[in-house]
Structures are given as structure tokens and as C-alpha cells.
Amino acid sequence: MWTNDLTKLLHSKYPLIQAPMAGGPTTPELVAAVSNSGGLGTIAAGYLSPMQLKEQVKAVKLLTKLNFAVNVFVPAKYTIDEDVVRNAISLLKPIKEKLNVPEESPALPNYEHDLEIFHEQLKVIVEENVPICSFTFGIPSPEVVTQLKKEAIVVIGTATTVNEAIMNEKAGMDAVVVQGSEAGGHRGSFLKNGQESLIGLLSLIPQVADSVQLPIIAAGGIMDARGLVAARSLGAKGVQMGTAFLTCSESGANQAHKDAILKASEDQIVLTSSFSGKQARGINNSFITAMEGKEGGLPEYPIQNALTKGIRKQAGIQKNPDYMSLWSGQSPRLAKAVSAKELMNGIILSAENIVQGLISSNFGE
């Protein structure tokens, strides 16, 4: 039931991938626990320095001898408009004062520096013999793809539309993560802005399956065996899950974040670009409400992300969910406070029971 093109590609027992959740939730313990349970754990390198990435890779290797992946952000060019930045700083000032955020000039990002970090991260991946590398927010250059393939590294892209999936296939990706609009946090849109690529996973999977030959990995709102079986039925070879693993005991997410998801309902999950300048899905809170109607005048990602860093950090220290970025997919009611092993084992057993039940009932006929 479980062996297919994707499991063979990943050398995993089950076609289930732990999504890379940058910014803290993804720990070496979580990555290793998923791989040790038969899935594929993924290090989130998005906000890691090359040295931090190397340390995490080494830490994972001490915890598992099985395959794991590293996910990196593909840098995209952006423009820093000083007037827009000043406006954002002004809007954020009352919130900073409320949280007693230390007064300091935020370090604004630099594209050339981002690009340098990206290539240094890739160097670590090659040097440490990481078997699988996935990409978010774009497609790497042909030179990068060629280099990684030369090192026998499996490359996986991310798409939120059929056209993005086709571009990933043409670029030489070995598989593609297809993200529906239900996904928590930032989605991997790169051809159009987030608002124009809000396609539900139920609609997206079969359309991509009819358009590419790559193994499809479904992502977005999948939390349990029902989502896994449904995705497989629609044409996906496997699934990638983020929010489900975020509330696991091995997750490094702030406990206030975990608690917020475990208590949330689906109608509290909203889209916002107020935290980072890029559309992301999470639990509505005071910060999002305060920024409502003002998002159009905020800097783009990653500039706004740098401007709100102090607020998010201080809110985390204070365990104040009102001003944290509480990223979550659209199925928070299905979240559980369990270990990654318990989650994995439960999903696999339930999926096998669902499939057996469908076969036994002859699909209701």
C-alpha cells in the first residue's frame, strides 16, 4: 500500500513528510523523530545561518541514520522604499511601546546578502551529504539544480498553481510539493502574489496531476489519515504536513503558539501580510486586527518581517499570543498534543483501516 515512486525517491517507508517550519518549530528532535517513524523529517533552513544549518544537520545525524531533507528559501529581489519603511515603523511604534520592545534600529535585509547566504547553505548541504533538498518561494537556477543532482541530491520544488508545478518540472525537480490555500504560514507562491494563487488543495491536486509527470506531494490543511487517503485518491503520491507536527512534543514552537492552535477553531484562521509583508495563514489576534486595512501600505517581504522581528520576539518571551505570528493551517480542530511518533503511527494505522474499509465496502456499492 505504501511503496510508490515517492517513497522510492525519498528512501522512506511512508510517503509522509514533515513540513519545514522556519523560525523555531522545526528542531533536530522533530526531524529525527519523523524519519525514525518511517516518514521524512525536514530541517527548515529559511532563517538559519550556514553555521546554524551545519549544526542542525549534525544534530539530526546523531539522532537518526535514516534520510532527512533540508529546505531552503530561494531569494527573490525586492525594493526598499524608505517612505514605506518609515510609515511601517510609525504604525508599529505603539505596539512596541506596549510590549516594551527595546529601542533599536531594525537591521533591514539585503538581497545580495540573502543570495550569498543561500549559496552558503547549499554548500553546507553538499558538504554534509544531505540526501534531499527542497525549495520554497521560487525555483533555483539551472546551475544550482545541476550541481545538486551531480552530488546525487534529490531536489523538490514547491508550487501553488498548475503553472508553478509545470515550471518546477521543466527546471528538473524530482518531485513537487503542491500547496493548497489551506496551508498554514507562508505558502510557496512565486509566479503571482498570494491572493491570486488561493486554490484549494482538493481542486489543485488533480489539475497538477493531469499536467505533470512528477510525483506530487500534497500540502495544506492535511492533519490526519483522512487527508492522506484523500490526497492519494486525487493523484498525490504523498503528503507534507506542518501544523499537525507543530503541536507535537518535539516541536520547538512557543507553548503559547501550541496552546493557541489546540484551542482554535477553523473560523479563527485568517490570511495576513501584516507580520512579514508576504501573505501567510494563522490565528487571528490583536496584532492582525490592529494592522487590518493598513497592509497595503506595508513593505514587502522580507522587509516587513525584519521590522516586526522585535515585536514577535518580545511577545514570545512574554508568552503573549496577541502579538505572536500564530501560523496555522485551516484545520486546527484536528491538532493533537502528542509525540511525532504517536502522530505518525496513528496516521498510518488509521489510513490502512480507511483503505481496508473502502475495499471491504466496495466503495458503498
C-alpha positions in Angstrom: 0.0 0.0 0.0 2.8 2.4 0.9 5.6 1.8 -1.7 5.4 4.1 -4.7 7.5 6.4 -6.8 7.8 8.9 -3.9 8.8 6.5 -1.2 11.4 5.0 -3.5 12.8 8.5 -4.3 13.0 9.5 -0.7 14.0 6.1 0.6 11.3 6.3 3.3 8.8 3.7 4.4 5.8 6.0 4.2 5.0 8.9 1.8 4.6 11.4 4.7 6.9 14.5 5.0 7.2 16.8 8.0 6.9 20.3 6.6 9.8 22.7 7.1 8.6 25.3 9.7 11.1 28.1 9.8 11.6 30.3 12.9 11.8 27.7 15.7 9.2 24.9 15.4 11.4 22.6 13.5 14.0 21.0 15.8 16.5 18.3 15.2 14.5 16.1 17.6 11.3 16.6 15.5 13.1 15.9 12.2 14.7 12.8 13.5 11.5 11.5 15.2 9.6 11.7 11.9 12.4 10.0 9.9 12.7 7.3 12.6 9.0 6.7 12.4 9.2 6.0 8.7 8.5 9.4 7.2 10.8 12.2 6.1 11.8 14.9 8.5 12.8 18.3 7.1 15.2 20.9 8.6 13.9 24.4 8.0 16.9 26.4 6.9 14.9 29.5 5.9 16.2 31.7 8.7 19.3 29.8 9.7 22.8 31.0 9.1 25.1 28.5 7.3 26.8 27.6 10.6 23.4 27.1 12.3 22.3 24.9 9.5 25.5 22.8 9.8 24.9 22.4 13.5 21.3 21.2 12.9 22.4 18.8 10.2 25.0 17.3 12.6 22.5 17.1 15.4 19.9 15.3 13.2 22.6 12.8 12.1 23.3 11.9 15.8 19.6 11.1 16.2 18.8 9.2 13.0 20.6 7.1 10.4 17.7 7.5 8.1 17.1 10.0 5.3 16.0 13.6 6.0 15.8 16.8 4.0 16.8 20.4 4.2 14.5 23.2 2.9 15.9 26.5 1.7 14.2 29.7 0.6 15.0 30.9 -2.9 15.9 34.6 -2.7 13.7 37.0 -4.7 14.6 40.6 -5.5 12.8 43.3 -3.6 12.9 47.1 -3.3 13.3 49.0 -0.1 11.1 52.2 -0.2 12.3 54.4 2.7 9.0 56.2 2.9 7.1 53.0 3.2 9.5 51.7 5.8 9.1 54.9 7.9 5.3 54.5 7.7 5.5 50.9 8.9 7.9 51.9 11.8 5.3 54.6 12.8 2.5 52.1 12.7 4.4 49.6 14.8 5.6 52.1 17.4 2.6 51.9 19.7 2.8 48.1 19.8 6.5 48.2 20.5 5.8 50.5 23.4 3.0 48.3 24.7 5.3 45.3 24.8 8.4 47.3 25.9 10.4 46.2 22.9 14.0 47.6 23.2 14.5 50.7 21.1 16.9 49.8 18.3 17.1 50.4 14.5 16.0 47.2 12.8 18.6 45.6 10.5 17.0 45.7 7.1 17.6 42.8 4.7 19.8 43.0 1.7 19.2 40.9 -1.5 22.8 40.3 -2.3 23.4 39.1 1.3 20.4 36.8 1.0 21.8 35.4 -2.1 25.2 34.8 -0.5 23.6 33.0 2.4 21.5 30.9 0.1 24.6 29.6 -1.7 26.5 29.1 1.6 23.5 27.0 2.8 23.7 24.9 -0.4 27.4 24.4 0.2 26.6 23.0 3.7 24.0 20.7 2.1 26.6 19.3 -0.3 29.4 19.1 2.3 27.3 17.3 4.8 25.9 14.9 2.2 22.3 15.8 2.9 20.3 13.4 0.6 17.3 15.7 -0.1 16.9 19.4 -0.7 13.6 21.2 -1.1 13.0 24.8 -2.2 10.3 27.4 -1.3 9.5 30.8 -2.8 10.9 30.1 -6.2 13.0 27.8 -8.4 16.8 27.7 -8.1 19.0 28.4 -11.2 19.8 25.6 -13.6 23.4 25.8 -12.3 22.2 25.0 -8.8 19.9 22.1 -9.9 22.8 20.7 -12.0 25.2 21.0 -9.0 22.9 19.2 -6.6 22.0 16.5 -9.0 25.7 15.9 -9.7 26.0 15.2 -6.0 23.1 12.7 -6.2 20.9 15.0 -4.1 17.1 14.7 -4.7 15.6 18.1 -5.4 12.0 19.0 -4.6 10.2 22.2 -5.6 7.1 23.9 -4.3 4.0 25.1 -6.3 0.7 26.7 -5.6 -0.6 26.7 -9.1 -0.5 24.4 -12.1 1.9 26.7 -13.9 4.3 26.8 -11.0 4.2 23.0 -10.9 5.0 22.9 -14.7 7.9 25.3 -14.2 9.3 23.0 -11.4 9.1 20.0 -13.8 10.8 21.9 -16.6 13.5 23.0 -14.1 14.4 19.4 -13.4 12.8 18.9 -9.9 12.5 15.3 -8.9 9.1 15.9 -7.1 6.9 18.9 -6.3 5.1 19.9 -3.2 1.6 21.2 -4.2 0.4 23.7 -1.6 -3.3 24.4 -1.3 -4.7 27.7 0.1 -5.5 25.9 3.3 -1.8 25.7 4.3 -0.5 27.5 7.4 2.2 30.1 7.4 3.8 31.3 4.2 2.9 29.4 1.0 5.5 28.9 -1.8 3.8 31.2 -4.4 6.3 32.8 -6.8 4.7 33.4 -10.2 1.8 35.5 -8.8 1.1 37.1 -5.4 -0.6 35.0 -2.7 -4.1 36.4 -3.3 -4.0 35.2 -7.0 -2.9 31.7 -6.1 -5.5 30.8 -3.5 -6.5 27.5 -4.9 -7.9 24.8 -2.6 -6.0 21.6 -2.4 -9.0 19.5 -3.5 -9.0 21.4 -6.8 -5.3 21.8 -7.2 -4.1 18.2 -6.9 -6.0 16.6 -9.8 -5.2 19.6 -12.1 -1.5 19.3 -11.3 -1.6 15.5 -11.7 -3.0 15.9 -15.2 -0.3 18.4 -16.1 3.0 17.0 -14.8 4.7 13.6 -14.6 6.5 14.4 -11.3 5.5 12.7 -8.1 3.1 15.1 -6.3 3.3 15.8 -2.6 0.1 17.4 -1.3 0.2 20.1 1.4 -2.3 22.4 3.0 -4.8 21.5 5.8 -3.9 17.8 6.0 -3.8 16.7 9.6 -4.7 13.0 9.7 -5.3 9.8 7.8 -8.4 11.1 6.1 -6.4 13.9 4.5 -3.6 11.4 3.4 -6.1 9.0 1.8 -8.0 11.8 0.1 -4.8 13.3 -1.3 -3.6 9.9 -2.6 -7.0 9.4 -4.2 -6.8 12.7 -6.0 -3.4 11.9 -7.6 -0.8 12.8 -5.0 1.9 10.3 -4.2 2.3 11.5 -0.6 1.6 14.4 1.7 3.5 17.1 3.6 2.1 18.2 7.0 3.1 21.2 9.1 0.5 22.3 11.6 0.0 18.7 12.7 3.6 18.4 13.7 3.8 21.9 15.2 1.9 20.9 18.3 4.0 17.7 18.8 6.1 17.5 21.9 9.4 17.6 19.9 8.3 20.9 18.2 10.2 24.0 19.2 7.2 26.2 18.8 6.4 28.5 21.7 4.0 26.8 24.1 1.6 29.8 23.7 1.6 29.1 20.0 0.9 25.4 20.5 -1.9 26.2 23.0 -3.5 28.7 20.7 -3.7 26.1 17.9 -5.1 23.4 20.2 -7.8 25.8 21.3 -8.6 27.4 17.9 -11.5 26.8 15.5 -11.4 27.0 11.8 -13.2 30.3 11.6 -10.4 32.0 13.6 -7.8 31.2 10.9 -7.1 34.2 8.6 -4.7 35.4 5.9 -2.5 38.3 6.7 0.6 40.0 5.4 1.0 42.3 8.4 3.7 40.3 10.1 6.0 39.7 7.2 4.9 41.6 4.1 4.0 38.2 2.5 0.6 36.6 2.8 0.5 33.9 5.4 -2.2 32.0 7.3 -2.6 32.0 11.0 -4.8 32.5 14.0 -6.4 36.0 14.2 -5.1 38.1 17.1 -4.7 41.7 18.3 -1.7 42.4 16.0 -3.5 41.3 12.9 -6.6 43.3 13.9 -4.6 46.4 14.6 -3.0 46.2 11.1 -6.2 45.5 9.3 -6.8 47.8 6.4 -3.2 49.0 6.6 -1.4 46.1 4.9 -1.4 47.7 1.5 1.0 50.4 2.8 3.4 48.0 4.5 6.8 47.0 3.0 7.1 43.7 1.1 8.7 40.5 2.4 11.3 40.2 3.9 11.4 43.9 4.9 8.3 43.9 7.0 9.4 40.6 8.5 12.6 42.4 9.7 10.6 45.3 11.1 8.3 43.1 13.2 11.0 40.8 14.4 11.4 42.6 17.8 7.7 42.5 18.4 7.4 38.8 17.7 10.5 38.0 19.8 9.3 40.1 22.8 5.7 38.6 22.5 7.3 35.1 22.5 9.4 35.9 25.6 6.2 37.2 27.4 4.2 34.2 26.0 1.7 36.8 24.7 -0.2 35.3 21.8 -1.9 38.6 21.0 1.3 39.8 19.2 2.9 36.5 18.0 2.7 35.1 14.5 0.5 32.1 15.3 0.8 30.3 12.0 -1.7 27.5 11.4 -3.4 25.7 8.6 -7.2 25.7 8.3 -7.8 22.5 10.3 -6.7 23.5 13.9 -9.5 21.4 15.5 -7.7 18.3 14.3 -4.4 19.2 16.1 -3.2 17.0 18.9 -0.6 17.3 21.7 1.2 14.1 21.1 4.7 12.9 20.1 5.7 12.8 16.5 6.0 9.0 16.7 2.4 8.8 18.1 1.1 11.1 15.4 2.9 9.1 12.6 1.8 5.7 14.0 -1.8 6.9 14.4 -2.0 8.3 10.8 -0.5 5.1 9.2 -2.8 2.7 11.2 -5.9 4.8 10.5 -5.1 5.2 6.8 -4.7 1.4 6.5 -8.0 0.9 8.2 -9.8 3.5 6.0 -8.4 1.9 2.8 -9.4 -1.6 4.0 -12.8 -0.3 4.9 -13.3 1.2 1.4 -12.2 -2.0 -0.2 -14.4 -4.1 2.1 -17.5 -2.0 1.4 -16.7 -1.8 -2.3 -17.0 2.0 -2.1 -20.5 1.7 -0.8 -21.9 -0.4 -3.6 
